[in-house]
Amino acid sequence: MNRQDLTVPLRLLGVSLLVFGLLYQGSLMAIGDVAFPNNSAGSPIYVDGQEEPVGSQMIGQQFRPGQAEDAQYFWSRPSANDYNAMTSASTNWGPTNPLLTERVRGDLQNISEYETPDDSVPVNLVSESGSSYDAHISPAAAQYQVPRVANQTGISEERLQGMIEDATSGPWLGIWGHERVNVLELNIMINEELQQQNGTDQNNNIGGTSTIEGDR
């Protein structure tokens, strides 16, 4: 093997690393920062001008039945990993798995402790998403929780209906996907409404020690 036989592939490797490993990736990041700055930053949600986000539009938080402090908020879907995006994975239990039956039975029991419109619980209140950190629930799941949240907070059902509409997104381009309600955005509205009702400044509750936290 002569020297040229060795240097040609090495130069080709170097050029490929430069073009596809640095220039290509760098250009994508630059375009993303300019064209989609919110998405490229992780779709963070800020409250009242706080420097630290309270969460992301794309990652759920642990608002769940069975947690008394969350009774006044809208509940999220179950999550096997407590909405930890670093360990994304659903349990993927099958319908005949007794562990799934036990977990769903527990959720239904916790839900039944509060005011519900009927006995038909929307399925995504007791079922995980594929990633296990879905930030959204269906409009039907949000509507189902209105009587409980109204009784727990004193906010009128009409006002809650308006909040649900504000937190609802439609299918992408009107074609792909379904209507969905962002639970964190909805609960931030609840928290702000409660602050107005109480007439006190509770801004430190968000992102700190309250139910709505940036690291849930």
C-alpha positions as CSV (number, residue, x, y, z in Angstrom):
1,M,0.0,0.0,0.0
2,N,1.5,3.4,-1.0
3,R,1.1,6.6,0.9
4,Q,-1.6,8.0,-1.5
5,D,-3.8,5.0,-0.8
6,L,-3.9,5.9,2.9
7,T,-4.1,9.7,2.7
8,V,-7.1,9.9,0.3
9,P,-9.6,8.1,2.6
10,L,-8.3,10.1,5.6
11,R,-8.8,13.4,3.8
12,L,-12.3,12.2,2.7
13,L,-13.1,11.3,6.3
14,G,-11.9,14.7,7.5
15,V,-14.0,16.6,4.9
16,S,-17.0,14.5,5.8
17,L,-16.7,15.2,9.5
18,L,-16.3,18.9,8.8
19,V,-19.3,19.2,6.4
20,F,-21.7,16.7,8.0
21,G,-20.6,16.8,11.6
22,L,-20.0,20.6,12.1
23,L,-21.3,22.7,9.2
24,Y,-24.5,20.8,8.6
25,Q,-25.5,20.5,12.3
26,G,-24.4,24.0,13.0
27,S,-26.5,25.4,10.1
28,L,-29.5,23.5,11.4
29,M,-29.1,24.9,14.9
30,A,-28.7,28.5,13.5
31,I,-31.8,28.2,11.3
32,G,-33.7,26.8,14.3
33,D,-32.6,29.6,16.6
34,V,-33.7,32.2,14.1
35,A,-36.9,30.6,12.6
36,F,-38.1,28.6,15.6
37,P,-36.5,30.2,18.7
38,N,-39.1,28.8,21.2
39,N,-39.0,25.3,19.8
40,S,-35.3,25.1,19.6
41,A,-35.1,26.2,23.3
42,G,-37.4,23.4,24.4
43,S,-40.7,25.2,24.3
44,P,-40.3,26.7,27.8
45,I,-43.2,28.3,29.7
46,Y,-42.5,31.4,31.8
47,V,-44.8,33.0,34.4
48,D,-44.9,36.7,35.4
49,G,-41.5,37.5,33.9
50,Q,-39.6,34.9,35.9
51,E,-36.2,34.1,34.6
52,E,-36.6,30.4,35.2
53,P,-39.3,28.5,33.2
54,V,-41.9,26.6,35.2
55,G,-42.0,23.8,32.6
56,S,-42.2,23.0,28.9
57,Q,-45.2,23.0,26.6
58,M,-44.1,19.5,25.4
59,I,-43.4,17.7,28.8
60,G,-46.1,17.0,31.3
61,Q,-46.0,17.4,35.1
62,Q,-47.2,15.2,37.9
63,F,-50.7,16.5,38.5
64,R,-52.4,13.3,39.6
65,P,-55.5,12.0,41.4
66,G,-54.5,10.7,44.9
67,Q,-52.4,13.8,45.6
68,A,-54.5,16.0,47.8
69,E,-52.6,19.2,46.9
70,D,-53.5,18.7,43.2
71,A,-57.3,18.4,43.8
72,Q,-57.8,22.0,42.7
73,Y,-55.9,21.5,39.4
74,F,-56.6,19.6,36.3
75,W,-55.0,16.2,36.3
76,S,-52.5,14.9,33.7
77,R,-52.2,11.5,32.2
78,P,-50.4,8.8,34.2
79,S,-46.6,8.6,33.8
80,A,-44.5,5.6,34.7
81,N,-41.4,7.7,35.0
82,D,-42.8,10.8,36.7
83,Y,-42.5,12.8,33.5
84,N,-38.7,12.5,33.5
85,A,-37.8,13.2,29.9
86,M,-34.3,11.8,30.4
87,T,-35.7,8.3,30.9
88,S,-38.6,8.4,28.4
89,A,-40.4,5.1,28.4
90,S,-43.9,3.8,29.0
91,T,-44.4,0.6,30.9
92,N,-46.3,-0.8,27.9
93,W,-48.3,-3.2,30.0
94,G,-50.8,-5.2,28.0
95,P,-54.5,-5.2,28.8
96,T,-54.3,-8.6,30.5
97,N,-51.4,-7.6,32.8
98,P,-52.5,-7.6,36.4
99,L,-50.2,-4.7,37.2
100,L,-52.1,-2.5,34.7
101,T,-55.4,-3.6,36.2
102,E,-54.2,-2.7,39.7
103,R,-52.8,0.7,38.6
104,V,-56.0,1.7,36.7
105,R,-58.2,0.5,39.6
106,G,-56.2,2.7,42.0
107,D,-56.6,5.7,39.6
108,L,-60.3,5.2,39.3
109,Q,-60.7,4.9,43.0
110,N,-58.8,8.2,43.5
111,I,-60.9,9.9,40.8
112,S,-64.1,8.7,42.3
113,E,-63.3,10.6,45.6
114,Y,-64.2,13.8,43.9
115,E,-67.1,15.3,42.0
116,T,-67.4,13.7,38.5
117,P,-70.1,14.2,35.9
118,D,-70.7,10.5,35.3
119,D,-69.1,7.1,35.6
120,S,-67.5,7.2,32.2
121,V,-63.9,8.2,32.8
122,P,-62.0,9.4,29.7
123,V,-59.4,6.8,28.8
124,N,-56.4,9.2,28.7
125,L,-56.9,10.0,32.4
126,V,-56.0,6.4,33.2
127,S,-53.7,5.5,30.3
128,E,-50.1,6.5,29.6
129,S,-48.9,8.0,26.3
130,G,-46.2,6.2,24.4
131,S,-43.5,8.4,25.7
132,S,-45.0,8.6,29.2
133,Y,-44.5,12.4,29.5
134,D,-47.3,13.7,27.3
135,A,-48.1,17.3,28.3
136,H,-51.7,17.2,26.9
137,I,-55.0,15.6,27.6
138,S,-58.1,15.4,25.4
139,P,-60.8,18.1,25.6
140,A,-63.1,15.4,26.9
141,A,-60.7,14.6,29.8
142,A,-60.5,18.3,30.6
143,Q,-64.3,18.8,30.5
144,Y,-64.7,15.7,32.8
145,Q,-62.7,17.5,35.5
146,V,-64.6,20.8,35.4
147,P,-67.1,20.0,38.3
148,R,-64.3,18.9,40.6
149,V,-62.0,21.9,39.9
150,A,-65.0,24.3,40.2
151,N,-65.9,22.9,43.6
152,Q,-62.3,22.9,44.8
153,T,-61.5,26.4,43.7
154,G,-64.7,28.3,43.6
155,I,-64.1,29.2,40.0
156,S,-67.3,29.1,37.9
157,E,-67.7,26.3,35.4
158,E,-68.2,28.9,32.7
159,R,-64.8,30.5,33.5
160,L,-63.2,27.1,33.5
161,Q,-64.7,26.3,30.1
162,G,-63.0,29.5,28.8
163,M,-59.7,28.5,30.2
164,I,-59.9,25.1,28.5
165,E,-60.6,26.8,25.2
166,D,-57.6,29.0,25.7
167,A,-55.3,26.0,26.5
168,T,-56.6,23.9,23.5
169,S,-54.7,23.5,20.3
170,G,-56.1,22.1,17.1
171,P,-54.7,19.6,14.6
172,W,-51.5,20.7,13.0
173,L,-52.4,22.7,9.8
174,G,-55.9,21.7,10.6
175,I,-55.2,18.2,9.3
176,W,-52.8,16.1,11.4
177,G,-53.5,15.1,15.0
178,H,-56.4,15.9,17.3
179,E,-57.5,18.7,19.5
180,R,-55.5,18.7,22.8
181,V,-55.4,20.6,26.0
182,N,-52.0,21.6,27.6
183,V,-52.4,20.7,31.3
184,L,-49.6,23.0,32.6
185,E,-50.8,26.0,30.8
186,L,-54.4,25.3,32.0
187,N,-53.2,25.0,35.6
188,I,-51.2,28.2,35.4
189,M,-54.4,29.9,34.5
190,I,-56.0,28.3,37.6
191,N,-53.2,29.5,39.8
192,E,-53.5,33.0,38.5
193,E,-57.3,33.0,39.0
194,L,-56.8,31.8,42.6
195,Q,-54.3,34.6,43.3
196,Q,-56.8,37.2,42.0
197,Q,-59.5,35.7,44.2
198,N,-57.4,35.7,47.3
199,G,-56.1,39.2,46.6
200,T,-52.6,38.1,47.7
201,D,-49.3,37.9,45.9
202,Q,-48.4,34.2,45.6
203,N,-45.9,34.5,42.7
204,N,-43.3,32.6,44.6
205,N,-45.5,29.6,44.7
206,I,-45.0,28.9,41.0
207,G,-41.6,27.4,40.2
208,G,-40.9,27.0,43.9
209,T,-42.7,25.0,46.5
210,S,-46.3,24.9,45.2
211,T,-47.8,22.2,43.0
212,I,-46.8,24.0,39.8
213,E,-43.0,23.7,39.7
214,G,-40.4,24.0,37.1
215,D,-38.7,20.7,37.9
216,R,-41.7,18.4,38.4
